[in-house]
Amino acid sequence: MGKIGSFGNLAFSVSDKTVKTFDGMSWKVSAKYATHDRHLKEDLLEFLGPEPGSISFSMKFSVFLGTNPLKEVKKLQAMVRNGKAERLVLGGQVYGTFKWVCTDVSTDMEIFDNRGNCWAAKVKVTLKEYPKR
């Protein structure tokens, strides 16, 4: 099995029997500014500091790709609920200067069998930087 990376106990991997990878990764970094009104002049911006960064990506789980979609979705939902900060590692590279928390998981349940078992799901995952206090 080829391990691509991990976020806590969520492993990204590929083998001849199982595919658990991500796509469409987006990394956002922003800052907070206050705007001060000035008479007869342009507004003045004041830098207040950095906002926590965020990373989002999509994952597909399917029985046809060797995963149990509902089990994987529940694992991600538990990460949102427990609020545990983890490192994001891809290809041996640690992403960000802080750990990350999983703040949002949105799931499209796509394929079901005639007994209501989910055979395929697409998940959008959002992580946010979790700075040390």
CORFEN-V261661 format. One record per backbone hydrogen bond with DSSP energy under -0.5 kcal/mol. NH is the residue of the N-H (numbers start at 0). CO is the residue of the C=O. Records with the same first field share a line. If there is no record, write none. Layout:
NH: CO  CO
//
This chain:
1: 13
2: 0
3: 1  11
4: 11
5: 88
6: 9
7: 86
9: 6
10: 8
11: 4
12: 10  19
13: 1
14: 17
18: 64
19: 12
22: 57
25: 55
27: 25  53
31: 48
33: 45
35: 33  43
36: 34
40: 37
43: 35
44: 42
45: 33
47: 31
48: 31
50: 29
53: 27
54: 126
55: 25
56: 124
57: 22
58: 122
59: 20
60: 120
62: 118
64: 61
65: 62
66: 61
68: 66
71: 67
72: 68
73: 69
74: 70
75: 71
76: 72
77: 73
78: 74
79: 75
80: 76
81: 77
82: 78
85: 99
87: 94
88: 5  86
89: 92
90: 3
92: 89
93: 91
94: 87
98: 129
99: 85
100: 127
102: 100  125
103: 125
105: 123
107: 121
108: 106
109: 107  119
110: 119
112: 116
115: 112
118: 110
119: 110
120: 60
121: 107
122: 58
123: 105
124: 56  122
125: 103
126: 54
127: 100
128: 52
129: 98
//
